[in-house]
């Protein structure tokens, strides 16, 4: 244990700067944004070590760890660091992309369940308002749960119903 403590105590400021430069170079190569802040933390600890040459190596290592964790957490919670902003994305929720769209009932609904045709896809659909859409009725998608769409008769559905 004394060997590790002695090694840490013998590190000059430029060792911390070199360590920070290596971490930042790895960040540039990997583009993960996780090594940037530890790299900056190492550079900051190097400056602290330059100002206080007698700083214990264990304290310097502790400061590096604290700065790196705090900076990374703060960065990840900002909009620039990837924190979600605005409405929730529907990129990987295909059924949620249909909310607000209109489609045609593929068959008569029975027991509040049926199918809806939107674009070139057939979806399982349920109605919560007690209506029983017939084949060809225009429906509005009001919600999505997995591969099941929640629908209702479209406002003015008689006007929107295509001629058959």
Secondary structure as UniProt FT lines:
FT   HELIX           2..9
FT   HELIX           13..30
FT   HELIX           35..51
FT   TURN            53..54
FT   HELIX           57..76
FT   HELIX           79..81
FT   TURN            91..92
FT   HELIX           94..98
FT   TURN            99..100
FT   STRAND          102..105
FT   TURN            111..112
FT   STRAND          113..118
FT   TURN            119..120
FT   STRAND          121..127
FT   TURN            135..136
FT   STRAND          138..145
FT   TURN            146..147
FT   STRAND          148..153
FT   TURN            155..156
FT   HELIX           157..160
//
